[in-house]
Amino acid sequence: MISDLKEQFDELKASLADLSGQLATEKPRCFFPLSDAERLIDPNPINWVNDLLSDLWYHDAEQDGRVTRCRHGLVLASPVTLEKITQVNESKAAFTEVARKLRNQSGQQSGGRAKNVSDTLWSEACQLLTRDGSSFRNLAKNSGMSRLHLKQCNRLIPIIAEQPISCRFSWYTNGRSIKKLSVKDVETMLLEIGEHKTHIQVQLERLKQLPAHTPLARIQPLAPTVRANLVFEGRRKAMNCPLPLFVATEDPHGPLPDIKDVPLHPPEGRTRKAREDNQISDDPIFPSLRVYTYRR
């Protein structure tokens, strides 16, 4: 299993190198916003596109372990480039599947602690994954990398099959995931944290007061993300844009669609008014789990 992961990772790196070489040679028209500091290091945006696509590691000195590096943009993609992207995405899918199996096996051997990447098989596997060909940003900032970032390995490069008339980027900062739970689900989760802990005992007592059929909701705020609002002839499409969109075209040096950009960093606070028909209570009833009740 470990050798399979190493093999798939090598294939992923090779396919990314092929794509990087293709983009560097073809030099397609692209829109990829840069900070002032990045522009001073290298004003060519395609170099930074390549850097983002090939960056598979956590940066020790600068990156929170919960953060995935993202940057929106739009790149014109020739048929050859599209073929290279397809190969990268296939390599990503194969690597993701092997990594998933290995993490599950590692978690079983370590008593279910699959999220602890220092455990057993997963730790051994990560030691085999080399960091040859460090990214442009990493070389520029002289910052080392030590941990594999699975989300950055797994995420696919988005392809748009038809060139849009316009592309309007916007920050979406109010996203959240909602998972419905039963009273029994919440009890199990609280017990897993530790029945002996005082704050868990308080919440277990509160849980006992609820009818067994009470619907509950676990809320997870989502990180701010840039969305691309695309306008085509006769239709529209909106999609998240953590990586640049690659737009299929026969002429990668042709004109870009009309683009409206946003700042590189999200605005602070809410960007739109809270919905009046919100069915979930304002405050969590079980704060240790971020679990809320529904309004009646």
Secondary structure as UniProt FT lines:
FT   HELIX           2..26
FT   STRAND          30..31
FT   HELIX           36..41
FT   HELIX           45..54
FT   STRAND          57..59
FT   TURN            60..62
FT   TURN            65..66
FT   STRAND          74..77
FT   HELIX           79..109
FT   TURN            110..111
FT   TURN            114..115
FT   TURN            117..118
FT   HELIX           120..128
FT   HELIX           136..141
FT   STRAND          145..148
FT   HELIX           150..154
FT   STRAND          159..160
FT   STRAND          166..172
FT   STRAND          176..181
FT   HELIX           183..194
FT   TURN            195..196
FT   HELIX           198..208
FT   TURN            212..213
FT   STRAND          216..221
FT   STRAND          225..232
FT   TURN            233..234
FT   STRAND          235..240
FT   STRAND          245..248
FT   TURN            252..253
FT   STRAND          258..260
FT   TURN            276..277
FT   TURN            287..290
FT   STRAND          291..294
//
